[in-house]
Amino acid sequence: MSEQPVGNVPVVTLFESYGAGAEAIGRRVAERIGFPFHEQAFSSEQLEENPKERNSEDQLTKVYAAMAGRGFSGLNVSEPGGGIRELQRDQYDVVMQNTQTVLEWAQAGGVIVGRNGALILHDTPGALHVRVDAPVEFRLEQAAKHTGISTKQAAKRQKREDEIRAEMSMKLYGWDPRKINYYDLVINTAQVDIDSAVEIIVAALRIKNGATAAAG
């Protein structure tokens, strides 16, 4: 039986530091509330690939191109041709496509990981915004355990992925998702296990929706 909050359709956004466990938490929260789970736009494996070896038409390549136009420092990507106007169009298209997707998902209810959801849905009544984090050493151990890679490879992914995901937000949306300004909850999964994190989020979602309904 799903546990739906009072009032609005339930919406939870999650942003995580690499290896903190947002996907596992998010999928279980979605099951509990009976609404869809939406994973991050790009996987760790995709972000690990060399940008120069990617198909020029895939979405991540388009994001890289848009970021390069704003001085993106995390990748060695050649700036696409066409001048400032084309770069601005690339940036606009990437932002609008992602924003529209997040808004459509939120209207139907569900759990959204990444995608700048906390910023885009900041003013959405009853939406709960959660940051999932933990000390680096813990995150590396968990990433290696759950993905079957070595801690050495996990460390490489962590350094690259945490930088890229933060810069995507800063360059394309103008906010730093590592700061707590837009979050209702910050959960340290080194101190709070997955089961407890799910319970906390579901309870907080119900409370926030109840408070929103009462205020209305």
C-alpha positions as CSV (number, residue, x, y, z in Angstrom):
1,M,0.0,0.0,0.0
2,S,1.4,3.4,-1.0
3,E,2.0,6.1,1.6
4,Q,0.8,9.3,-0.1
5,P,1.1,12.6,1.7
6,V,-1.8,15.0,2.3
7,G,-2.7,17.5,-0.3
8,N,-0.4,17.8,-3.4
9,V,1.0,14.9,-5.4
10,P,4.2,13.8,-3.7
11,V,7.5,15.2,-5.2
12,V,10.9,14.5,-3.9
13,T,14.2,15.7,-5.4
14,L,17.5,14.2,-4.5
15,F,21.0,15.4,-5.1
16,E,24.0,13.3,-4.0
17,S,27.7,13.3,-3.8
18,Y,29.1,10.4,-5.7
19,G,28.6,7.1,-3.8
20,A,26.3,8.5,-1.1
21,G,23.4,6.2,-2.1
22,A,20.7,8.5,-3.6
23,E,19.6,6.0,-6.2
24,A,18.9,3.2,-3.7
25,I,17.2,5.6,-1.4
26,G,15.2,7.2,-4.2
27,R,13.9,4.0,-5.6
28,R,12.7,2.8,-2.2
29,V,11.0,6.1,-1.5
30,A,9.3,5.9,-4.9
31,E,8.0,2.5,-4.0
32,R,6.7,3.7,-0.6
33,I,4.8,6.6,-2.0
34,G,3.6,4.7,-5.1
35,F,4.9,7.2,-7.7
36,P,7.6,7.0,-10.4
37,F,11.3,7.1,-9.8
38,H,13.4,9.2,-12.3
39,E,17.2,8.5,-12.3
40,Q,19.9,11.0,-13.0
41,A,20.2,12.2,-16.6
42,F,23.7,10.8,-16.9
43,S,25.2,7.7,-15.3
44,S,28.7,7.4,-13.7
45,E,29.8,5.3,-16.6
46,Q,28.7,8.0,-19.1
47,L,30.5,10.7,-17.2
48,E,33.6,8.5,-17.0
49,E,33.9,8.3,-20.8
50,N,36.2,10.7,-22.7
51,P,34.0,13.5,-24.2
52,K,36.0,13.5,-27.4
53,E,35.0,9.8,-28.1
54,R,31.3,10.4,-27.7
55,N,28.7,10.6,-30.4
56,S,28.3,14.2,-31.4
57,E,24.5,13.9,-31.3
58,D,24.0,12.4,-27.9
59,Q,22.6,14.6,-25.1
60,L,25.7,14.5,-22.8
61,T,27.8,15.8,-25.7
62,K,25.4,18.6,-26.2
63,V,25.6,19.4,-22.5
64,Y,29.4,19.4,-22.7
65,A,29.3,21.7,-25.7
66,A,27.0,24.2,-23.9
67,M,29.2,24.2,-20.8
68,A,32.4,24.7,-22.9
69,G,30.8,27.9,-24.1
70,R,30.8,29.2,-20.5
71,G,34.4,28.4,-19.7
72,F,33.8,24.9,-18.3
73,S,37.1,23.9,-16.6
74,G,36.4,20.3,-15.8
75,L,36.8,18.8,-19.3
76,N,39.2,19.2,-22.2
77,V,36.6,19.9,-24.8
78,S,37.1,22.0,-27.8
79,E,34.7,24.9,-28.1
80,P,32.2,24.2,-30.9
81,G,32.1,26.5,-33.9
82,G,29.5,28.9,-34.8
83,G,30.3,31.8,-32.4
84,I,28.5,33.2,-29.4
85,R,25.0,33.0,-30.9
86,E,25.2,29.3,-31.5
87,L,26.7,28.7,-28.0
88,Q,23.8,30.7,-26.4
89,R,21.3,28.6,-28.4
90,D,23.0,25.4,-27.2
91,Q,22.8,26.5,-23.6
92,Y,19.2,27.6,-23.9
93,D,18.2,24.3,-25.6
94,V,19.9,22.2,-22.9
95,V,18.4,24.1,-20.0
96,M,14.9,24.4,-21.4
97,Q,14.7,20.7,-22.3
98,N,15.8,19.6,-18.8
99,T,13.6,22.1,-17.1
100,Q,10.6,21.1,-19.1
101,T,11.2,17.4,-18.3
102,V,11.5,18.1,-14.5
103,L,8.3,20.2,-14.5
104,E,6.4,17.5,-16.3
105,W,7.6,14.8,-13.9
106,A,6.8,17.0,-10.9
107,Q,3.2,17.6,-12.2
108,A,2.6,13.9,-12.1
109,G,4.4,13.3,-8.8
110,G,7.5,11.2,-8.1
111,V,11.2,11.0,-7.0
112,I,13.7,12.9,-9.2
113,V,17.4,12.4,-8.8
114,G,19.7,15.2,-9.9
115,R,18.6,17.3,-12.9
116,N,18.7,20.5,-10.8
117,G,15.4,19.5,-9.4
118,A,15.8,21.4,-6.1
119,L,16.3,24.7,-7.9
120,I,13.7,24.2,-10.6
121,L,11.0,23.1,-8.1
122,H,12.1,25.3,-5.3
123,D,8.8,27.1,-5.2
124,T,6.6,24.0,-5.8
125,P,4.3,23.7,-2.8
126,G,4.9,20.5,-0.8
127,A,7.9,19.4,-2.8
128,L,10.7,18.0,-0.6
129,H,14.3,18.6,-1.5
130,V,17.0,16.3,-0.1
131,R,20.8,16.3,-0.3
132,V,22.4,12.9,0.3
133,D,26.1,13.0,1.3
134,A,28.8,11.3,3.4
135,P,32.5,11.5,4.0
136,V,34.6,10.7,0.9
137,E,36.1,7.5,2.4
138,F,32.7,6.1,3.1
139,R,31.4,7.0,-0.3
140,L,34.3,5.3,-2.0
141,E,33.8,2.1,-0.1
142,Q,30.1,2.1,-0.8
143,A,30.6,2.8,-4.5
144,A,33.1,0.0,-4.9
145,K,30.9,-2.4,-3.0
146,H,27.7,-1.7,-4.9
147,T,29.2,-1.4,-8.4
148,G,31.9,-4.0,-8.3
149,I,34.7,-1.7,-9.1
150,S,38.0,-1.1,-7.2
151,T,38.3,1.7,-4.7
152,K,41.0,3.2,-6.9
153,Q,38.5,3.4,-9.8
154,A,35.8,4.7,-7.5
155,A,38.2,7.5,-6.3
156,K,38.8,8.5,-9.9
157,R,35.0,8.5,-10.6
158,Q,34.3,10.5,-7.4
159,K,36.7,13.3,-8.2
160,R,35.5,13.6,-11.7
161,E,31.8,13.1,-11.2
162,D,31.4,15.4,-8.2
163,E,33.2,18.2,-10.1
164,I,31.2,17.7,-13.4
165,R,27.8,17.5,-11.7
166,A,28.5,20.6,-9.7
167,E,29.8,22.5,-12.7
168,M,26.8,21.5,-14.8
169,S,24.6,23.2,-12.3
170,M,26.8,26.3,-11.9
171,K,27.5,26.9,-15.6
172,L,24.0,26.1,-16.9
173,Y,21.7,27.1,-14.0
174,G,23.8,29.5,-12.0
175,W,23.6,27.7,-8.7
176,D,25.9,25.5,-6.6
177,P,24.1,22.3,-5.6
178,R,26.7,21.5,-2.9
179,K,25.4,24.4,-0.8
180,I,22.4,23.7,1.4
181,N,20.3,26.8,0.5
182,Y,17.7,24.9,-1.6
183,Y,17.4,21.7,0.6
184,D,14.9,20.8,3.3
185,L,17.0,17.9,4.5
186,V,20.7,16.9,4.4
187,I,21.2,13.2,5.1
188,N,24.6,11.7,6.0
189,T,24.4,8.1,4.9
190,A,27.5,7.3,6.9
191,Q,25.4,7.9,10.0
192,V,21.9,7.1,8.7
193,D,21.4,3.8,7.0
194,I,19.3,3.3,3.8
195,D,16.2,2.1,5.7
196,S,16.3,5.0,8.1
197,A,16.9,7.5,5.3
198,V,13.8,6.2,3.5
199,E,11.7,6.5,6.6
200,I,13.0,10.1,7.3
201,I,12.2,11.2,3.8
202,V,8.8,9.7,3.7
203,A,7.9,11.2,7.0
204,A,9.3,14.6,6.1
205,L,7.4,14.5,2.8
206,R,4.1,13.9,4.6
207,I,4.8,16.6,7.1
208,K,5.7,19.2,4.5
209,N,2.7,18.4,2.4
210,G,0.5,18.6,5.5
211,A,1.9,21.9,6.4
212,T,1.4,23.2,2.8
213,A,-2.3,22.0,2.8
214,A,-2.9,23.7,6.2
215,A,-1.3,27.0,5.0
216,G,-3.5,26.9,1.9
